[in-house]
Amino acid sequence: MKIELRYFASVREQLGRAGEQAEVPVEVADVGQLRQWLRARGGVWEAALGEGRALRMAVDHAVARADTPLADGCEVAFFPPVTGG
């Protein structure tokens, strides 16, 4: 399955890229599994997407949970929680 990945704010800064296209294995079926798969790259990936790190995720511009399913051609974004004042 081919998906479009987008990284924003501190996630983008840590990874040194704003996005990429990825060919994801078929066993990666939802956003949580995608996050784990990306973390398995190690190094900055583990730091940026680590288990204890507060992150928001979106699939095709809609806020997503870890169990949100993925589909071929979808766009998945990772970004830190937004605060305002």
C-alpha positions in Angstrom: 0.0 0.0 0.0 1.4 3.4 -1.0 0.6 6.3 1.3 1.7 10.0 1.6 3.2 11.0 4.9 3.4 14.6 6.2 5.3 15.8 9.2 4.7 19.1 10.9 6.3 21.5 13.5 8.8 19.7 15.9 8.2 16.3 14.2 9.4 17.9 10.9 12.4 19.5 12.6 13.5 16.3 14.3 13.1 14.2 11.1 14.6 16.8 8.8 11.8 16.4 6.3 8.3 17.7 5.7 7.0 14.5 4.1 7.6 11.4 2.0 5.8 8.7 0.0 6.0 5.3 1.6 5.3 1.8 0.5 3.8 0.3 3.6 3.6 -3.5 4.2 0.1 -5.0 4.1 0.2 -5.9 7.8 0.3 -2.2 8.6 -3.4 -1.6 8.7 -4.0 1.4 10.9 -2.3 4.6 12.2 -0.9 3.0 15.3 0.7 0.2 13.4 2.1 2.8 10.9 3.6 4.8 13.8 5.3 1.6 15.1 6.5 0.7 11.7 8.1 4.2 11.3 9.6 4.1 14.8 11.3 0.8 13.8 13.6 2.9 11.5 15.4 3.8 14.7 17.4 6.9 15.6 15.5 10.2 15.1 12.4 8.2 14.1 12.2 6.6 17.5 12.7 9.9 19.2 10.2 11.8 17.1 7.4 9.2 17.1 8.2 7.4 20.4 5.6 5.7 22.5 5.6 8.4 25.3 5.6 11.3 22.9 2.3 13.3 22.7 1.4 13.4 19.0 -1.7 14.1 17.0 -2.4 12.2 13.8 -4.7 12.8 10.9 -5.8 10.7 7.9 -6.9 12.7 4.9 -7.2 15.9 6.9 -9.4 14.3 9.6 -8.1 13.8 13.2 -7.3 10.1 13.6 -6.9 7.7 16.5 -4.4 4.8 16.6 -7.0 2.4 15.4 -8.0 4.6 12.4 -7.6 2.3 9.3 -5.3 3.2 6.4 -6.2 2.9 2.7 -4.1 2.9 -0.4 -3.3 6.5 -1.5 -4.3 8.1 1.8 -2.4 11.0 3.5 -1.3 10.6 7.1 0.0 13.5 9.1 1.9 13.6 12.4 2.1 16.8 14.5 2.4 17.8 18.1 -0.6 19.0 20.1 -1.4 22.6 19.4 -1.7 25.0 22.3 -3.1 28.5 22.1 -3.3 31.6 24.2 
